[in-house]
Amino acid sequence: MSRYWSAVVHGLTPYVPGEQPKLDNFVKLNTNEHPYGPSPLALEAIRAVTGATLRLYPDPNAEALKAALAGYHGLRADQVFVGNGSDEVLAHAFLALLKQEQPLWFPDITYSFYPVYCGLYGIRSETVPLAGDYSIRTEDYLPGPGRRPGGIIFPNPNAPTGRLMPLADVERVVAANPEVVVVVDEAYVDFGGDSAIPLVDQYPNLLVVQTFSKSRSLAGLRVGFALGHPTLIEALERVKNSFNSYPLDRLAIAGAVASVQDEAHFQACRRKVMATRETLVTGLSGLGFEVLPSAANFIFVRHSTRDAAELALALRQRAIIVRHFRLPRIDQFLRITVGTDEQCSSLVDALAEILGS
Ligand SMILES: *Cc1c(COP(=O)(O)O)cnc(C)c1O
């Protein structure tokens, strides 16, 4: 607190990211990073950037990246927006599209940045409880008499549950809400979901947001993007150009373009993560954990008898970090990132030891 702070700052409740330990002797399964690293072509493209070009500002429109993404997803460049991580893309979407008179709807258990953006931009919101099995109930997002949203946002698969909403249900929500924008945050969709991108041409109120941080293993580069009708994209550009002309630097543009061009690396790495996830699910189920069905690169688990916070602490003492949220309804769950096979078997072995003691 300081008397120099603005009233806005006094009222903020910032997002708290998962820990990034300074030492690297941890098995780090707490922030859903990809274990295998980015495409070697992306690293090569980043290394090829020269001082002669770094002297200059980057392309404010990142046209090379927009063209690469448009080509990859079968859309036009005016249907693509890019930003400094999908967190920034989401932030712009909250201000540009989701700040309306009626409240924004999102699940009670979801990505905890959403309420933070609502606080930052003064957006009214209403949380919609997940079903008892932690799935998103599609019916709850259909407007009814006296009940309509100012906008809708949810991750698919949801975070931190990992549960997937079938594409037909996503389409039902989008089609039932033509008056407002529906943002589908697909940070994890490449690990087992059907993307809503094919619906973008058909629904002018749909915005799909994705990131290079998870399935493309470039969390450190900070690249995210949104796909939608040119009118929605224009709204995001207006906010972006009122905030930062150059959110993507030359390294980010070069690395992201090369990543999109390396389909073989992308497919191989995401398949490997999905295969390891199934092994991990089997291992933890065998130790008495309930595992929610996951279409993401993490799983959400709870033990039948042991307290989640105690388990997280015992793992940390064995140099394994997982994520525990001290939040209503989910405080007995652990969110565990799918790492390499070796990391995951270290985790299963450690838990077997902890549970046996
Ligand atoms: C990780 C994550 C993001 C943000 O990713 P960036 O690194 O900012 O691109 C957005 N939404 C969800 C649900 C996430 O888990």
The ligand as an SDF file (V2000), in Angstrom:
LIG
                    3D

 15 15  0  0  0  0  0  0  0  0999 V2000
   -1.3790  -21.3860  -20.0220 C   0  0  0  0  0  0  0  0  0  0  0  0
   -2.7410  -20.8080  -20.2850 C   0  0  0  0  0  0  0  0  0  0  0  0
   -2.9410  -19.6230  -20.9930 C   0  0  0  0  0  0  0  0  0  0  0  0
   -1.8410  -18.6470  -21.2660 C   0  0  0  0  0  0  0  0  0  0  0  0
   -0.8340  -18.9880  -21.9770 O   0  0  0  0  0  0  0  0  0  0  0  0
    0.2670  -17.9560  -22.4910 P   0  0  0  0  0  0  0  0  0  0  0  0
    1.5380  -18.5440  -22.0210 O   0  0  0  0  0  0  0  0  0  0  0  0
    0.0080  -16.5870  -21.9440 O   0  0  0  0  0  0  0  0  0  0  0  0
    0.0850  -18.0130  -23.9620 O   0  0  0  0  0  0  0  0  0  0  0  0
   -4.2230  -19.2210  -21.2960 C   0  0  0  0  0  0  0  0  0  0  0  0
   -5.2830  -19.9280  -20.9090 N   0  0  0  0  0  0  0  0  0  0  0  0
   -5.1580  -21.0560  -20.2050 C   0  0  0  0  0  0  0  0  0  0  0  0
   -6.3660  -21.7920  -19.7860 C   0  0  0  0  0  0  0  0  0  0  0  0
   -3.8890  -21.5150  -19.8620 C   0  0  0  0  0  0  0  0  0  0  0  0
   -3.7590  -22.5970  -19.1080 O   0  0  0  0  0  0  0  0  0  0  0  0
  1  2  1  0
  2  3  1  0
  2 14  2  0
  3  4  1  0
  3 10  2  0
  4  5  1  0
  5  6  1  0
  6  7  2  0
  6  8  1  0
  6  9  1  0
 10 11  1  0
 11 12  2  0
 12 13  1  0
 12 14  1  0
 14 15  1  0
M  END
$$$$
